[in-house]
Amino acid sequence: MKYLVTGAAGFLGANLCQRLLNDGHQVIGLDNYHSGSQANIVALKKHPQFSFIENDIIKPYDIPCDVLCNLACPASPPHYQKDPIYTLKISVIGTLHALENAERYKALVLHTSTSEIYGDPLVHPQPESYLGNVNLVGPRACYDEGKRAAETLCADYTRLGKVDARLVRIFNTYGPCMRDDDGRVVTNFIKQALAGKALTVYGDGQQTRSFCYVDDLIEGFIRVMALPQNVGPINLGNPHEFTMLELAAEVQRLVGSKLPLQFDP
């Protein structure tokens, strides 16, 4: 099978490309390094079944493929808030171009959405049927609403019989190829611990999050693509939650840090 992976130089994209190559597929990576890294694809480029095209997905493209995995989009708040209009373009225009390319070649689509489409949820945990509690004009809306619009595009293309677009909503994920300036709690804790600094915990540390290792998430991608039919959006993440205090303690244990935690409001 020939796979086209947008966002191939990013955290999830690079890991997905490696898994697909390990499974014996041909992989074409597409990225413009907006939030991805050339370092993430150095090893991939050495594989005979991997090729790479540097391209901005808000520009149309015509690339033959059997499966199109649309992963391109900055997911870290500092990155997507830096250029919010471009973030929206990536999600909306980029997804439209992915769907047009997939329709052209009758390719299956895997589109990566996010748990952020639920907004500031009033229901915990969120089932796929939950419609969310959203802020259309807040500082994070460029990412959240872009992803919601992209889901609508995928759903309508599927409903009209143009493509089979599988939707996955990703929860917190960590692992190799993450940027050290990601800005989210796992990388923040690890950076502080490795630098010999106290870990900064906001509030009382009792807030909970679920954290999914990237290999497990990629396995979820593979299984969703292998389903005999489209079942609608699927949440992908770890069902078990941890408090920030538990996460901090685990990072301290692994790094060997004995500094006290720093609590900020």
C-alpha positions in Angstrom: 0.0 0.0 0.0 1.1 3.5 -0.7 0.5 5.9 2.2 0.7 9.7 2.0 1.3 11.3 5.4 0.9 15.0 5.8 2.8 16.5 8.8 5.4 13.7 8.4 8.2 15.7 10.1 6.1 16.3 13.2 5.9 14.3 16.4 3.0 12.0 15.4 3.7 12.0 11.7 7.3 10.8 12.1 6.2 8.0 14.4 3.4 7.0 12.0 5.8 6.9 9.1 8.2 4.7 10.9 5.4 2.2 11.9 4.1 2.1 8.3 7.6 1.4 7.0 8.1 -1.3 9.6 4.8 -2.9 8.3 6.2 -3.0 4.8 4.3 -0.1 3.2 5.5 2.6 0.8 5.3 6.0 2.5 5.4 9.5 1.1 5.9 12.2 3.7 4.6 15.8 3.1 5.7 18.7 5.4 6.9 22.3 5.3 8.6 22.1 8.7 6.3 24.8 10.2 6.2 22.9 13.5 8.0 19.7 12.4 11.7 19.0 12.4 14.1 17.8 9.8 15.8 15.8 12.6 12.6 13.7 12.9 12.9 12.3 9.3 16.7 11.8 9.0 16.3 8.1 9.7 13.2 7.8 7.5 15.0 9.3 4.5 17.4 6.4 4.6 14.6 3.9 4.1 14.2 2.8 0.4 10.4 2.8 0.7 10.2 6.4 2.0 10.2 9.6 0.0 9.7 13.2 1.1 8.1 16.2 -0.5 8.5 19.6 1.1 5.2 21.4 0.6 2.8 23.6 2.5 -0.6 21.8 2.7 -2.6 25.1 2.2 -1.3 24.9 -1.4 -3.1 22.3 -3.6 -1.1 19.1 -4.4 -1.6 16.1 -6.6 0.0 12.9 -5.1 -1.1 9.4 -6.0 -1.8 7.3 -2.9 -4.0 4.5 -1.5 -4.3 6.0 2.0 -3.9 9.6 3.0 -3.1 10.3 6.7 -3.8 13.9 7.4 -1.7 14.8 10.5 -0.4 18.3 9.6 -1.2 20.9 12.2 0.6 22.5 15.1 -0.9 21.0 18.3 1.1 22.9 21.0 -0.6 26.1 22.3 2.6 28.2 22.0 3.0 27.1 18.4 -0.6 27.4 17.2 -1.2 30.7 19.0 1.9 32.3 17.4 0.1 32.5 14.0 -3.6 31.8 14.7 -4.8 32.7 11.2 -2.2 30.3 9.6 -3.3 27.6 12.1 -6.9 28.0 10.9 -5.8 27.7 7.3 -3.8 24.5 8.0 -6.8 22.9 9.6 -9.5 24.0 7.1 -7.8 24.6 3.8 -5.2 21.9 4.4 -7.9 19.4 5.2 -9.9 20.4 2.1 -6.8 19.8 -0.1 -6.2 16.4 1.6 -9.8 15.4 0.8 -9.6 16.6 -2.8 -6.4 14.6 -3.3 -8.0 11.5 -1.7 -11.1 11.8 -3.8 -9.0 12.1 -6.9 -7.2 8.8 -6.2 -10.1 7.0 -4.3 -7.9 6.9 -1.2 -8.9 6.1 2.4 -8.5 9.1 4.7 -7.4 9.1 8.3 -7.8 12.5 9.8 -6.4 13.4 13.1 -8.6 15.6 15.2 -8.3 16.4 18.9 -10.0 16.2 22.2 -9.8 20.0 22.2 -12.9 20.0 20.0 -14.9 19.4 23.2 -13.7 22.8 24.5 -13.9 23.2 28.2 -16.0 20.1 28.8 -18.7 19.8 31.4 -18.8 16.0 31.1 -15.9 13.8 32.2 -14.8 11.7 30.5 -16.1 12.9 27.1 -17.9 10.3 24.9 -17.8 10.8 21.2 -21.5 11.9 21.3 -20.7 14.9 23.6 -21.1 18.1 21.6 -18.8 20.2 23.7 -18.7 23.5 25.6 -16.8 25.8 23.3 -15.5 29.3 23.0 -15.6 30.5 19.4 -13.5 33.6 19.9 -11.0 32.7 22.7 -7.2 32.6 22.2 -7.3 28.8 21.6 -10.2 29.0 19.1 -7.9 29.1 16.1 -6.9 25.5 16.9 -10.2 24.1 18.4 -12.5 25.6 15.8 -10.2 24.8 12.9 -10.3 21.2 14.0 -14.1 21.3 14.3 -14.4 22.7 10.8 -12.0 20.0 9.5 -14.2 17.3 11.1 -17.2 18.8 9.3 -15.4 18.7 6.0 -14.4 15.0 6.5 -18.0 14.1 7.6 -19.6 15.8 4.6 -17.1 14.3 2.1 -17.9 10.9 3.7 -21.7 11.5 3.8 -21.7 12.5 0.1 -19.8 9.4 -0.9 -16.7 11.2 -2.1 -14.2 9.6 0.3 -14.1 7.4 3.3 -12.6 9.7 5.9 -11.9 8.2 9.4 -11.9 10.6 12.3 -9.8 10.1 15.4 -9.8 12.5 18.3 -6.5 12.5 20.0 -5.9 13.0 23.8 -2.6 13.9 25.5 0.2 11.9 23.9 3.9 11.8 24.6 7.0 10.0 23.3 10.0 10.2 20.9 10.1 13.2 18.5 8.3 15.6 20.7 9.7 19.1 20.6 11.3 20.2 23.9 9.6 23.5 23.6 6.2 21.8 23.2 4.8 23.9 26.1 2.7 21.1 27.6 3.1 19.5 31.0 5.1 16.4 30.1 7.9 18.2 28.3 7.8 21.1 30.8 8.4 18.7 33.7 11.1 16.7 31.9 13.0 19.8 30.8 12.9 21.3 34.4 14.0 18.0 36.0 16.9 17.5 33.5 18.0 21.1 34.1 18.1 20.5 37.8 15.2 22.9 38.5 12.1 22.5 40.7 9.1 21.2 38.8 6.4 23.9 38.5 2.9 22.7 39.5 0.0 25.0 39.0 -2.8 25.1 41.6 -2.8 22.2 44.1 -1.7 19.6 41.5 -4.9 17.6 41.8 -5.9 18.3 38.2 -6.1 15.1 36.2 -5.0 14.3 32.7 -4.7 11.1 30.7 -1.3 10.4 29.0 -1.0 8.0 26.1 2.4 6.7 24.8 2.8 7.5 21.1 3.3 3.8 20.1 -0.1 3.0 21.6 -1.7 5.9 19.8 -0.2 4.9 16.4 -1.6 1.3 17.0 -4.9 3.0 17.4 -4.5 4.7 14.0 -3.7 1.4 12.4 -6.7 -0.3 13.9 -9.1 2.5 12.9 -7.8 2.4 9.3 -8.4 -1.4 9.3 -12.0 -1.2 10.4 -14.4 -2.7 7.8 -16.5 0.4 7.8 -16.5 4.0 9.0 -18.0 4.2 12.5 -17.7 8.0 13.0 -15.3 9.9 15.3 -13.3 7.8 17.7 -11.6 9.0 20.9 -8.0 7.8 21.1 -6.1 8.0 24.4 -5.3 6.5 27.7 -8.5 5.8 29.7 -6.6 6.1 33.0 -6.0 9.6 34.5 -3.2 10.9 36.6 -3.0 13.9 38.8 -0.3 16.5 38.1 1.3 15.5 41.4 1.5 11.9 40.3 3.0 12.9 37.0 5.6 15.2 38.7 6.5 12.4 41.1 7.1 9.9 38.3 9.2 12.4 36.3 11.3 13.1 39.5 11.7 9.4 40.0 12.9 8.7 36.5 15.3 11.6 36.4 16.5 11.3 39.9 15.4 14.7 41.0 14.9 15.4 44.7 14.1 19.1 44.6 10.8 20.1 46.2 7.9 21.0 43.8 7.2 24.7 43.1 3.5 25.5 43.4 2.2 28.5 41.4 -1.4 29.8 41.4 
